[in-house]
Amino acid sequence: MPVTTHIAVTEEQLGQIMFNGDGLVPAIVQEHGSGRVLMMAWMNDESLRRTLETGRTWFWSRSRQEFWCKGETSGDRQFVREAYYDCDGDTLLFVVEQEGKGACHTGEYSCFFRAFGPSADRTSDERASGDPAE
């Protein structure tokens, strides 16, 4: 099982984050090693702090109005290896070690498995393997 990593952060760095009118900021989750984008979810100040402190990804559910830690019910946990914020402070990026079947609640490994264009009927895994389109 992967180990958690505490990400050291300063209040000055946290003060750089620009939350939207609902107090949220988008958080992109990328797989360590492959660089594959796994998912995007929303964080508020508290879920960001929990993520950095615990080394596990915590998000804010807009529909349920509650915190959720990725993988607590599915077992598909994420262990943070690196954390970044963009030049404007309005988007977060977490590089994680993904455990289990993947990040998407649909059962796909990545939430970004649907494509526009001629290969749209194939999953991202099929496109990545070079399988010919049908």
Secondary structure, 3 states (H helix, E strand, C coil): CCCCCCCCCCHHHHCCCCCCCCCCEEEEEEECCCCCEEEEEEECHHHHHHHHHHCECEEEECCCCEEEECCCCCCCCEEEEEEEECCCCCCEEEEEEECCCCCCCCCCCCCCCCCCCCCCCCCHHHHHHCCCCC
